[in-house]
Amino acid sequence: MAPTTLASRWRLGSVELLAATLIAVIVFRGPLVAAFDSPAARTWATIFVSIVVQALPFLVFGVLISAAIAVFVPASFFVRALPRRAALAVPVAGVAGVALPGCECGSVPIAGGLVRRGVAPAAALTFLLSAPAVNPVVLVATAVAFPGRPEMVAARFVASVLTATAVGWLWLRFGRTDWIRLPQRPDLSTMPKWTAFWLSVRHDAIHAGGFLVVGGLTAAFLNVTVPRRWLDALAEQPVLAVLALALLAVLLSICSEADAFVAASLSQFSLTARLAFLVVGPMIDVKLFAMQAGTFGRGFALRFAPLVFTTAVLISVVVGSVLLC
Amino acid sequence: MNREAQSIVLLLIGGALLRLTVFSDVYLRYVKPGLRWYLVAAGAVLVVAGAITLWRDLFGEERPHAGPKVAWLLLLPVLTIFLIGPPALGSYAVEKQGAAAVQQPRSDLPPLPGGDPVRLSVLDYVTRALWEDGASFRGRQVRLTGFVTVDDSGTAYLTRIVLSCCAADGRPLKVALAGVPPATLERDVWITVVGGYDPTRHTDPVSNETVPTIAVRTLTRIPPPPEPYDR
């Protein structure tokens, strides 16, 4: 136990607060459960838990990779692996996203780990955007969801890599380094490697996990409240349809490995609108926004989200009109 | 939240994942069966990370440190899982969303499997009914399992939700029940029906998708199955 001095003994510590919370929840179990007795509240709770549960394996995978990058991969590796000029490193990072089978929840901590390791932020951000959208698992899922339409897979790949690269270059040209604020974490370099590894896992899991919960709460709320009729009214307007599905992708926060099936079921919308759904969703949604704000700072996330959204929608429209007609 | 409390939170959330997957089938209410072992692995990693770091904080040299406040939110899913144990999606979600569109099959469907009545998934029935006009059902009885939903006009449906990944992307599939007085069925009751193909088609009032029909011969109430979503 940490030595307690007279001064610290009277301060309420986190562990005491945690214990008090758990005891209070057990004592008030009855009223709490009764509050979830309506079908709407239960549906909300089901969707909230399922978003969090479904994302956790990918988040844990990303956190382990990020910890391994932080502890076992020397910084010099990335200096050698990526082109020295950041303008060239950006497209390389965009295509390198193919190598990471996972979804967007894992790529946020990984990109954070890359920036810590001295990778140019523009390249790390390009990787962050492209990895969840163009890896083999997601592309196969897209092919399965759109049978007989291989052009949908091609359009998704092309539009996602182009968007990620364009955002990377824009960030390189106009971004400022002080917008990115990584949360402080203990200095890992002086510790035994495995201790450092597990501390890094805890740090990243707590940060990314906490913001995953923020996103899950919001997405579940929107999922239960956005009425279906609004969508049908929008589907008939070609321009509004693209914006509507891009916005829906932001609000629903569906995992990139599943979004193709949802896009396929939105059959009243044009293919280009559905492409925008597939390109925007893995790059920016309410859950990702919360996680990016937690990993890179709020100032970063507030600038990055509109940049990504606009770029993704524009490129989807261009790629869609070329490949999906 | 300080570091010791962070480790305890990791133990709790890892424990919650293991509780859902190793010690029960409850995870099937939230995600696809295929995700089970990934969830077990993630739960185990979180428990190990929590235990190792907690051990180090309790018996190591370092003093506790302030950490992020957002960590407190991780208690929410843990408490929701243990206290409320949200049920699988049911009629409320379905009636809000309406029946989902069913993809045109890529090639001709294989003939029905053997058995009389033949047990089919709701997805299989809807696909064959809508895209083949029920050609493969000729003279056969089929058995479908799902829960009851009722629309505003009083038509009762056998409903099952298909997941791609998790309940947030669930798509409802509906089959109208012909020959059953709807007043006899309450929403969310699980039923197994045996019957034949009925060419009547309904239009879903919410999503405007086409919904096929089954002519019900027998209808049995059943307890909710452990795997609530369509395969």
Contacts between the chains, C-beta under 8 A, distances in Angstrom:
chain1	res1	chain2	res2	distance
A	1	B	58	6.8
A	2	B	63	6.0
A	2	B	64	6.1
A	13	B	2	6.4
A	13	B	5	7.8
A	13	B	64	7.3
A	14	B	1	4.6
A	14	B	2	4.3
A	14	B	4	7.1
A	14	B	5	3.6
A	14	B	64	7.9
A	14	B	67	7.8
A	15	B	2	7.2
A	15	B	4	5.4
A	15	B	5	5.1
A	15	B	8	6.9
A	17	B	5	7.5
A	18	B	1	7.7
A	18	B	5	4.9
A	18	B	8	6.1
A	18	B	9	7.5
A	18	B	75	7.8
A	21	B	75	6.7
A	25	B	79	5.8
A	25	B	83	6.7
A	29	B	83	6.1
A	32	B	83	6.0
A	32	B	84	7.6
A	33	B	83	6.2
A	33	B	84	6.0
A	36	B	84	5.0
A	36	B	86	7.7
A	39	B	90	7.3
A	39	B	91	7.6
A	39	B	92	3.6
A	40	B	92	6.5
A	42	B	84	7.8
A	42	B	86	5.8
A	42	B	87	6.1
A	42	B	92	7.5
A	43	B	89	6.4
A	43	B	90	7.8
A	43	B	92	5.2
A	43	B	93	5.0
A	45	B	80	5.6
A	45	B	84	5.6
A	45	B	86	3.8
A	46	B	29	6.8
A	46	B	30	6.9
A	46	B	86	4.0
A	46	B	87	6.5
A	46	B	88	6.9
A	46	B	89	5.7
A	46	B	93	8.0
A	46	B	167	5.5
A	47	B	89	7.8
A	47	B	167	5.7
A	47	B	168	5.0
A	48	B	76	8.0
A	48	B	77	7.2
A	48	B	80	6.7
A	48	B	86	7.7
A	49	B	30	5.6
A	49	B	77	5.9
A	49	B	80	5.5
A	49	B	81	6.0
A	49	B	86	5.4
A	50	B	29	7.7
A	50	B	30	3.6
A	50	B	31	6.1
A	50	B	166	4.1
A	50	B	167	3.7
A	50	B	168	5.7
A	51	B	166	6.4
A	51	B	168	5.1
A	52	B	77	4.4
A	53	B	17	7.1
A	53	B	20	6.9
A	53	B	27	6.8
A	53	B	30	5.0
A	53	B	31	5.9
A	53	B	39	6.8
A	53	B	77	7.4
A	53	B	166	7.1
A	54	B	30	6.9
A	54	B	31	5.0
A	54	B	35	6.8
A	54	B	165	5.7
A	54	B	166	3.6
A	54	B	168	7.5
A	56	B	13	7.6
A	56	B	17	6.4
A	56	B	39	7.1
A	56	B	42	5.0
A	56	B	46	7.9
A	57	B	35	6.8
A	57	B	38	3.8
A	57	B	39	5.8
A	57	B	41	6.8
A	57	B	42	4.2
A	59	B	42	7.7
A	60	B	41	7.6
A	60	B	42	4.1
A	60	B	45	5.2
A	60	B	46	6.5
A	61	B	42	7.6
A	64	B	45	6.8
A	141	B	164	7.8
A	145	B	103	7.9
A	145	B	164	7.8
A	147	B	103	6.3
A	147	B	104	7.7
A	147	B	105	7.6
A	147	B	106	4.1
A	148	B	104	7.9
A	148	B	106	5.7
A	183	B	68	6.8
A	186	B	65	7.7
A	195	B	56	6.5
A	198	B	48	7.8
A	198	B	49	5.4
A	198	B	52	4.6
A	198	B	53	5.5
A	198	B	56	7.8
A	199	B	53	6.1
A	199	B	56	7.8
A	201	B	45	7.4
A	201	B	49	4.5
A	202	B	3	7.7
A	202	B	6	6.0
A	202	B	7	6.4
A	202	B	10	6.1
A	202	B	49	5.4
A	202	B	50	7.3
A	202	B	53	4.7
A	205	B	10	6.2
A	205	B	46	6.6
A	205	B	49	6.7
A	206	B	1	7.8
A	206	B	6	4.9
A	206	B	9	6.9
A	206	B	10	7.1
A	206	B	67	6.8
A	206	B	68	6.6
A	206	B	70	7.9
A	206	B	71	4.7
A	206	B	74	7.1
A	207	B	68	6.0
A	207	B	70	7.1
A	207	B	71	7.9
A	209	B	13	7.1
A	209	B	71	7.8
A	209	B	74	5.2
A	210	B	68	6.4
A	210	B	70	3.3
A	210	B	71	5.1
A	210	B	72	7.6
A	210	B	73	4.9
A	210	B	74	5.6
A	211	B	70	6.1
A	213	B	70	7.9
A	213	B	73	4.2
A	213	B	74	5.9
A	213	B	76	5.7
A	213	B	77	6.2
A	214	B	70	7.0
A	214	B	73	6.3
A	216	B	77	7.3
A	217	B	73	8.0
A	217	B	76	7.3
A	219	B	168	6.9
A	220	B	168	7.2
A	223	B	168	5.9
A	224	B	93	7.9
A	224	B	96	7.5
A	227	B	96	7.5
A	228	B	96	6.8
A	228	B	97	5.8
A	228	B	98	5.8
A	228	B	206	5.5
A	228	B	207	6.1
A	229	B	206	7.5
A	232	B	207	7.7
A	232	B	208	6.8
A	252	B	168	7.0
A	253	B	168	7.7
A	254	B	165	7.5
A	254	B	168	6.0
A	254	B	169	5.2
A	255	B	165	5.2
A	255	B	166	7.1
A	255	B	169	7.7
A	257	B	165	5.9
A	258	B	164	4.1
A	258	B	165	3.4
A	258	B	166	7.0
A	258	B	169	4.7
A	259	B	169	7.5
A	260	B	164	7.9
A	261	B	164	3.6
A	261	B	165	7.9
A	261	B	169	6.4
A	261	B	171	7.4
A	262	B	164	6.9
A	262	B	169	5.0
A	262	B	171	7.6
A	264	B	101	7.9
A	264	B	103	6.3
A	265	B	100	4.7
A	265	B	101	5.3
A	265	B	171	5.2
A	267	B	101	4.2
A	268	B	208	7.7
A	294	B	68	7.6
A	294	B	70	6.3
